[in-house]
């Protein structure tokens, strides 16, 4: 097994690596002016309850990006998905579709769209940190799903998002 010290990349400071606990809400946006790359950041929610997790994310993003109008997410990756939320006295619309792409889309205004890798809540801290570091790496050309496979959060033979959700529900009932 790989030691977590070997997984550290320049994307996240050591203090983050030392303080992160399983299920912590973490967000890091790429800080390049040209916004090259596939992903703009990464998020590691505490649970699969979108109604409980999204308000904190939206509040944090609003500080840096301005007003958030819409959030798009994969309906299969979440247990509960509201159609809208009120965050900081503003209505945020939530679009959910069964796309299975391990991302979350953030829309600000008419044109600004940010794409975040969503690290599953049950990921190990070293793997989650590595996935988040890869997502914000300026040279990253990997899709979200490939990052999760490369960091052993998801295996290549896990099937569709629906199959993953069914397997998770089966494990929770056992």
Secondary structure, DSSP 8 states (H G I E B T S, - for coil): ---HHHH--TTS-HHHHHH--TT---EEE---SS--SS-SEEE--SSSBHHHHHHHHHHHHHHHH----EEEEEGGG-SB--SEEEETTEEEEEEEE----SEEEEEETTTEEEEEEE--TTS-HHHHHHHHHHHH-TT----HHHHHHHTTSS-TT---HHHHHHHHHHHHH-
